[in-house]
Amino acid sequence: MIRKLLFTLGIILATHVLVFSQATGTLRGRIIDKETKEPIPFANVIIEMNGVQAGGATSDFEGNYVIKPINPGKYDIRCSYVGYKTLLTKGIIIGAGKIEFYNIELEPTTVALSEIEVTSYKVPLIEKDQTTVGATVTAEQIDKMPNRSATAVAITVGGVFSSDGERGSVRGARSEATVTYIDGVKVTGSASLPPSAIEQVSVIISGLPAQYGDATSGVINITTKGPSNIYAGGFEAQTSELLDNFGYNRFGFNLQGPLIRKKNKETGESRSILGFFFAGDVILQGDAAPSPIGRWKVKDDVLQYLKENPLRPTGLGYGTYPNAAFLASDDLEYVKRSQNADAFNINLSGKIDLRLSSTTNFTLGGSTVYYKSNAFGYSRSLMNWENNPFHDELTYRGYARFTQRFPAAADSRSLIKNVYYSLQADYTKYHSRTQSAQHKDNLFKYGYLGRFDTYTVRSYELGSDTINGQVYNNVYIHNGYRDTMVTFQPSDFNRDLARYTETYYNFYPDVTGNWENFDQILLGGGYINGMSPSAIYSLWQAPGTVYNGYSEYDADQIGFNGMLSADIGNHEVQIGFQMEQRSESYYGYAPTYFWQLMRGLTNFHIRELDKSNPVLVSRDGVFQDTIYYYRKYDANSQRTFDRNLRKKLGLPVDGLDFINIDSYDFASKTINYYDKDGNLKTVTMGEDLFDVSLFDADELLNGGNSYVAYYGYDYTGKKLSSQPSFEDFLTKKNADGEFLREVPAFRPNYLATYIQDKFAFKDLIFNVGLRVDRYDANQLVLKDPYSIYPTLSVKEVQKIGDQIVSHPGNMGSDYVVYVDNATNPTTITGYRNGSVWYNATGIEIADPYILDAGSGVTPYLRNPSNQTLQKEAFQDYDPQWAFMPRISFSFPISDEALFFAHYDILTQRPQGENRFDITDYYFFKTRGTTLDNPNLKSPKTIDYELGFKQKLTNASALTLSAYYKEIRNEIQIYRYAGAYPRDYISYNNIDFGTVKGFTISYDLRRTSNVTMRASYTLQFADGTGSSPTTAAALIAARLPNLRTPMPLAWDRRHSFNVNIDYRYGEGKEYNGPRISRKNKPPVELLRNTGVNFTVIGGSGTPYTRSENITSAVSGGTRILKGSFYGSRLPWQFRIDAKLDKDIHIVWKKKEGEKPKESMLNIYLQMLNIFNFKNVMAVYPATGNPDDDGYLAAAEWQKEINQQLNPDTYRQLYRIYINNPSNYSSPRMIRLGLIFNF
C-alpha cells in the first residue's frame, strides 16, 4: 500500500515538477550600516558572473537577504542602497548544494556621484553548514593544477584511491559506486571536457544529501562555464614533441559573449540577456599506450622478412615451422614508443543562457566527445602491431533547463519565502565501435586469404548393386567424391596471412600428398579461408594475424529532473523528483569464422549419394563396369544459407550443384561450382556475393556456440524499432519461415523522489532528508534461479503417483520438492528454500548433490514431459524500492571550530552483469559461459562519520574525521550448484564488506606564496570480493564463495593526497627576486610565476602469494601461500607538477577608449616528474613484476627444452613476462601556451 502511495505521489510530482536538474547553491547574509551596525532594509543585492547577472534579492526589515538558486561557480556581489557607497565584492565561491554566508557592511556617503567600493572575497576556513565531506575547486585553481580535469581534482581529496593518476575507489567502495554529473546530467559514456570549459568541480565523498542517489560512494559534480557580458575568448596549444617520446599534441579554444543585450533605462548599463559560451579541444596522441619501460619489437627488416617468409620446412619432407619461432636476440629492438597506437580526440562544450526576466532563466547546454584510436594490444606489440584494431566512440549530451524564482517582497511577513523551481530535460547518446582498421564492416574479408579452386572427381570401389532386379557383381561402385587438387590464388586483403599458404605451396610444389585437399594444406602448416596462425609459443601473435571482431554498442539515456524549493520559516525545504530511462543495444561478430561456418552450411543437404537411382556407365549401349549416383537432395537438411546463396547465384534451390565456397574471388566476383554431372562451372556476380543476411539467426547462434551476439539489434546488425517479446523469440519468423530470434534492448528505468530540510536548531545546523528510489530492470527473470523449468512446491505435492506423501513439519508450503527422477518420480529426496537445502527428513544440508539419486539433483517438475523453454518459468522483475534516510549536522562551537557528523543509507542500481539474455536459457544445456543474472538487486551502503574542524591560524585549518561503512549486496560470481538441468555460473548479491578509516586534512590558504590542500588517510577496507569476478578461480575449481572478509584490492592502509601551489604575485604582493634598474622600476624576475604539485601515494595494495610456480603458457593450479590477499606491494608515489607564468598584455588604445588587456600563460606540464616506476602488479610466486620464476624453475625445464627453439622461447617468454602494465605510467612532459583575450 505504501509503495503504491509513493508511486502515485511520484507521478503527481512528475506532472507538476519535472525533477531536479543541476545541484545549485545559496547565498545568504545580512546587510548592515558599517558605522552604526544597524540593519539596512530594502538594500539591493545582485550577483554577477563575467558581468552577467545571475540572481538578486532585496533585504528585509532585519537586513537579511537570500539569493537562490545559484549555479556553482565564482561570482561578484554588488550591493547598493541610497546614501551608501555601492559595494562590489569579487570572487565569492558558490558550491553545489551549499549555503554560502556573507554579511555585507555598507559605508554611508554624502557624495551624490555614485561611488563603488571594491573588495575581494576570502573563502572562510570554517563553513558553518559543513554537512558533506569533499572538496570544491574553482576554474582558477584547476588552471594551475598539473592535470586540468575532474579526475585530477577528485584524486586530491582524502579517501580517494589512485594508483596511477586514475580515479579509483572512493573510501573503500568499488570504483563504479561513484557517479559523475556534468551540469546536472548523469554521465553515460565519456566525461571528458575541454579544460577551458570547466567552471567548478565539486567532489562529495561522504554525507550525500538526499538530492543525490544511485551512488553508494561519491558524487563528482562538474559545472561548465557560462556566457559573459563582453566578448572574450582564448586558445591553447600544447605539445610533448622533443620533450618525451609519446607525441602528445593538443589545441584548444574558447569563446564567450552576449548575443542580445538589453539596456537598463535607469543606470544606462547594457546587460546580456542572451549569451553563449563555446569551447573545444583537439588532441593528437602518437602513443596512447605509453610504456614506462619501453617496448620490444621485431626489427622492421626482420618483420618484413617474416611477412614474406613466414614458414620454413621441417626438413622431414613434409610440414613447416613458423620462422617467428626461431627469432634471435639480434632480430629484436628496444623502442620507447608503442607501435600503431595513435589516438585522436575532439571535445566540444557549449552553453546558451537566456534571461527571460529578473526571476526567470532558460539554459541550453551540451557537450560532445569523439575519440578514435588504433587500440594497443600487448600480445600484438612484438610483431603484429599493424593489425591493431580500430576503435572509436562518440558521446554527445544535451539538456534544457528552466528556472523560475518567486522572491518575497522585502516587507513580506509570509511564512513561505524564496520559492523557486527548476525543470530539466536531458538526453545522452553513446556509441562505440571496434573493428579491423583495414576491413571495417566488410565482414567477409576478415578471414579471406584468397581463392581456393578445388578439383574433385568421383571415387569408386569394387562392389555390387542391384538395378531393376539385375545384380551387378565385381563392378566399380561410386562411393563418394575425392579432391585431387586445390590451387590457391592469394588476395591482397590479408596479404601477410595469405603468404603462409603461398609459402607452403612454394615449399611443396608437387600436388601429390601436399595440396590435394584442405586437410593436407592444414597439416602442412598452410591456412585456408577463416583460419589464422597460432600465437608464437602461445605468447605473441604471429605476423599477419587478423583482428577477429566487429562490434557496435549503442546507449541512450533520457532524463527528466526537477526540484521545488522554499524557505518555510527557518527551514530550507527541497522536494525533488527524478526519472531516467536507459536503452542499451549491442551486436558483435567473430567474422573470421564466417568462412568455416559457410563451408559447413553449403552443400550440407547433398552430401549423401542417391543410391536409389543408380546410373550405369555405358558406351555405345554397352555397360562399362561402372555405376555412379547423383547427389541426393534432402530438403529437410538444407540450410538457410545454402538456400539463399543459390538464389543469389541464380542456381536452382533444389538443384544438385555443389558450390565451392572458397573459390570465391572478390576481385572478379566469381565463384565456381560443380553441376550434378560433375562439370566445373563459374558464376559471375555484379556485386559482392556474401552478406550476413544470407544466414538465418539460428545458423549464427550455432546451438549456443555463437558466431554472433546481439540485443536491441537483429542478427544482421539492424537496430530494432520495437521491443520483441519472449514469445517473439520463440515463434516469430520472416516471410521465408526462418526464425528471427530477436532479442530486446536492455531498457531499465529509474525513478526517485526526495525531500530534504536544512535548518538550524539552536547552535546545530541540520540537513535531514529522505530519498526513495525505484529501480526496475524492466525484463523477465527466472522465478527460481535453480530451475529453468516450472517446479512444484510442498503445497502442490500431496501424492507421488498413487502414494500419499508426508512432508517434514519444518518445510514451508512454498519450498521446492526434489525427487529421484524427473520423468518418473517415485521418491522425495529433499527440499529447497531459496539457496538453503534440506534432505528428505527436513535436515538442512550444505551439499545439494546429496539429493542426487542417480539422475542428478532433480526438482519435481510441473511438466516433466516438456523440458523446453517456457515462459511459465519466468516472471517480470520485481522493482526494487529503496528508502534512504540521510541525517547530517554541523555544530559550530565558535567561528574557529565545528563538529560535524552524518548517517546515510545509500543504494545504487546494479552496474552490470544483469541483462536478461533469452539466448542464455534457450541454449542453456550447451552454453558454458558465465550467464548474467537479470534478477540482481541494488547494492547498499550504510555510512557513518564524525568529524572536527579547527582553525589553526587566519590562513589554515585542520580537519579530523573518522568514518565507518557497511557494504551489502555487492555483486559476485556465483555457482548455482544443484540447478536443473545443470549447474551454471552466474552472479548473485552475496558480497559484503566494511570500511573503517580516519582522515586528517590540512587546508592552508595563500601564505608566503604557498597554498596547500593535504590529507592523510588511515583506512581498513575489507570485504568478500573486490569485483564481480574476484571468486572466479574458486568457482571454476568448484569451491564455494568466500564468506570471510579479506583486504580489498584497493586496501591502501596509508594514503596521502596533496596539492601544493607556490606562486609569486605582482606589484605590492611580489616578494621574489628583482633586478634593480637605474631610474626605472626593478625587473620582477618571477612575477606571476608559480609551480603546482600534486602528490598522490601511499602504502602498497594487497596481493595473494602462491607456493608454486606456474607458467604463462601452460598454466597450472596455484597453491596458496599464507592468506588470500595476505601480501603487499611496495609503497607507491606519483608526483605531477606544472610550472607556469602569466604575462599581462595591455594593447595600445585609441583616444577615449579603455585599454584592452590580454593574458598569456606559458607552462610546462610534467606528469610523474620523477619517473617513478611504481609496481602495480607482481607475479604471485616471486613477488616481482618482471619475473614469474618459470624460466629458472627446475620443474619446468623439460617443457622449456621441448619447445621448437628453447633459446628463442626463453627470450620471448622473458620479454612477455616483463609486462609494462605491471608498472605505473612513465614521465610525460608537455609545453603549453594559453592566450586569453
Secondary structure, 3 states (H helix, E strand, C coil): CHHHHHHHHHHHHHHHCCCCCCCCEEEEEEEEECCCCCECCCCEEEEEECCEEEEEEECCCCCEEEEEEECCEEEEEEEECCCECEEEEEEEEECCCCEEECCEEECECCCCCCCEEEEECCCCCCCCCCCCEEEEEEHHHHHHCCCCCHHHHHCCCCCECCCCCCCCCECCCCHHHCEEEECCEECCCCCCCCHHHEEEEEEEEECCCCCCCCCCCCEEEEEECCCCCCCEEEEEEEECCCCCCCCEEEEEEEEEEEEEEEECCCCCCEEEEEEEEEEEEEEEECECCCCCCCEEEECHHHHHHHHHCCEEECCCCCCEEEHHHHCCHHHEEEECCCCCECEEEEEEEEEEEEEEECCEEEEEEEEEEEEEEECCCHHHCCCCHHHCCEEEEEEEEEEEEEEEEECCCCCCCCCEEEEEEEEEEEEEEEEEEEECCCCCCCHHHCCCCEEEEEEEEEEEEEEEEEECCEEEEEEEEEEEEEEEEEEEEECCCCHHHHHHHHHHHHHCCCCCCCCCCHHHHHHHCCCCCCCCCCCECCCECCCCCCCCCEEEEEEEEEEEEEEEEEEECCEEEEEEEEEEEEEEEEEEECHHHHHHHHHHHCCHHHCCEEEEEEEEEEECCEEEEEEEEEECCCHHHCCHHHHHHHHHHCCCCCCCCEEEEEEEECCCCEEEEECCCCCEEEEECCCCCCCHHHCCHHHHHHHHCCCEEEECECCCCCECCCCCCHHHHHHCECCCCCECCCCCCECCEEEEEEEEEEEEECCEEEEEEEEEEEEECCCEEECCCCECCCECEHHHCCEECCEECCCCCCCCCCCEEEECCCCCCCCEEEEEECCEEEECCCCEECCHHHHCCCCCCEECECCCCCCCCCHHHEEECCCEEEEEEEEEEEEEEECCEEEEEEEEEEECCCCCCCCCCHHHHHCCCCCCCCCCCCCCCCCEEEEEEEEEEEEEECCEEEEEEEEEEEEEEEEEEEEECCCECCCEEEEEEEEEEEEEEEEEEEEEEEECCEEEEEEEEEEEEEECCCCCCCCHHHHHCCCCCCCCCEECCCCCCEEEEEEEEEECCCHHHCCCCEEEECCEEEEECCCCEEEEEEEEEECCCEECEECCCCECCCECCCCEECCCCCEECCCEEEEEEEEEEEEEEECCCCCCCCCCEEEEEEEEEEECCCCCCCECCCCCCCCCCCCCCCCCCHHHHHHHHCCCCHHHHHHHHHHHHCCHHHECCCCEEEEEEEEEC
